[in-house]
Amino acid sequence: MNNPRLAGRYAKSLLDLATEQNQVDAVCADMKWILGICKSNPDFVNLLRSPIVKPSTKEKILASITQGRISNITGAFIKLLVLKARENNLPEIAATYVDQFNALRNIHRVKITTATPISDEMKNTIMANVKAAAQPGQSFEVETRIKDELIGGFVLETGGVLVDASIQRDLKDIQKQFMNNDYLHRIR
């Protein structure tokens, strides 16, 4: 059901409308809120994608969930999606809207994955290095994740660049060296 072209078109249309009405930030907050619901509640996404649930029922459920929590533009947009039978694409459209908003505002996502929760001091140190290497005028949105498999260190992802400074990667590198017998050739 992933349709990036459709999501891009709907997100662009919503961004254009929000720009006209000076509601870009409010709609972005709404889309982030909807994405949070989609990530934390897979049943919500399954409801949106279910061909069994009638569109009128979906509209009522969406209205009850979002009532008073989102702007009028976003509410009307969701009604339009249900009317056009595109509500199953709402998670992708929301994510694409946030991406387009970030591109408009020159905001770059930075994902920091660690084995244990990262302290604010360490996060600020890492971000200071990222900002030093960035172009002037760029701002960053930081997302932290915890992944036990890393054992230690961190993995940083931003703008298509991956910096893997984890112990897991070091151990895999050492394993490759032993599997290739790199040390055996040096002994001879």
N, C-alpha and C positions, 0 to 999 in steps of 0.2 A: 504494500500500500504506500510505500515511500515514493513520492512523486515530487522531486525537487523543482521542476519547471513550474508546476502548478503552485507549489508553496511559495516560490519566488514571485510569481505574478500576484497572488493574493496579498502577500506581505508587502510588496511594493505599492499596491493600490491602497492598502491600509496606511502605509507610511505617508503616501502623498496626501491622503485625506486628513491624517493627523497633523501634517505640516500646514495644510490650509487652515485648519481650525486651531493651530497653536497648541496641540495636545500631544506632541510627540513623546514627551517624557512620561505623561500619564499613561498613554497606551503601552509604552515599553514596560512600565511597572506592572500593568495588567498582564501583559504577555509573559513576563517573568513569573508572576503569580500562577498563571495557568500552567506554565512549564513545571513549576514546583509541584502542583497537584498531579500532573501527568507522571512525574518521576517518582513521587511518593505513593501513588495509588494506581497500580496497573489495572484495577477493576474499572476505573474511570475511563482509561484508554480503551479497554475492551468494550465498554458501553458505547463509546463513540464509534467504534468500528463494527459493532454488531449489526448484521443485516436483519436480525429478527426483531429488534426493538424499533418501534414505529418512530418516524421523525417527530411527530407531535409529542410523544413521550420524551424523546431526547431533548426537545426544546424546553419542556417543562422542567426536566431534571437540571439542565444547564442553567435555566433561569433561577431555580431555587438555590443552586450552588453559588452563582455569581451575583445574585441580587444584593445591591448595596456595597459590593466589594470592587466593582470595576466601573470604569467611566461609561458614559452613554454611547460613545463611539464604538468602544469594544463590544458592548452589549448588542448594539445594532449589527455589528460585523458578525458576531456569533449567530444571530438570528438569520442573517443572510446566508451563512455557511449551511445552516440547517435547511433553509429554503432551497438552496441549490444542491443539496445532498452531498456536501463537501465537509461535513462535520468530522468525518473520519480523518481528515488531513489537519485538524486543528493543532495537534502537537508539532507537526512539521512546520506549519505556517507560523506558529508562535516562535519556534526556534529561529526560523529564517528572518522574522521581523526583528528579533533581538540582534541577529548578525548584521542586518542592514542598518539598524540603529547604531550599532557599534562602529560600522564603517563610516556612517555619516558624521559621527562625533569623534572619529579617530581614536577609538577605544580598542585596545588589544587585550585579548584574553590570555591569561597566564595560568596554567595548571601546575600546581606543585603537589607531587605525590610523594608521601613519606611512609615509613614503616610504623611510626608512632605519631601522635599529634605533635604538630610543630609549634614552637613558641612564637609569640609575636616578634620577639627580638630577632630570631633566626629568619622569619618570614621577611622582616624589614631589611635584613642584611642581603638576602637573596634578591629582593626587589630593587635594592639600591644598585646592585650589579647589573640587573636587567635594564634599569632606567639609564645607567651610565652608557650602556651599549646602544640604546635606542636613539632615534632621531628626535630632535626637539619638537615639542608640541604633542607628542604621543602621551596618552594616559593609559592606565592598565587596570583591568578588573581581575582580581586574584581569586582563584578557586583552589581550595586545598582538598586533598583526598588522602585516605589512609589505605595502604595496601601492605598487609603483613609479609607478603612474599619478598618484598625488597630487602628485608632483614635490617638494613640501615641505609643511611644516605638519603638521596632524593632523586626524583625524575622531574625535570622541568620541561614543559611544552609551551611554546608561544610562536605564533606566526609561522608555522610549518617547521620550526626548529625544535629538535629534541635533544636535551642534555641529560644523559643518564649517568649520574654519579652515585649509583646504588651499589651496595655490596653484592646483591644478586648478580648484577652485570659483571662485576669483578670476578666472582666465583665462576661464572660461565666462561669468561675469557681464560681463566687459569685451566679450566677443564678442557677447553679447545687446545691449549698449548700442550697439555699432557696427551690428548688424543692424537695430535699431530706429531708427537714425539719431538717437539722443538728442542727440548733439553738433551735428548739423546745425540743429536747431530753436533752439539757443542762439546760433548764429552770426547768424541773421537778425535 
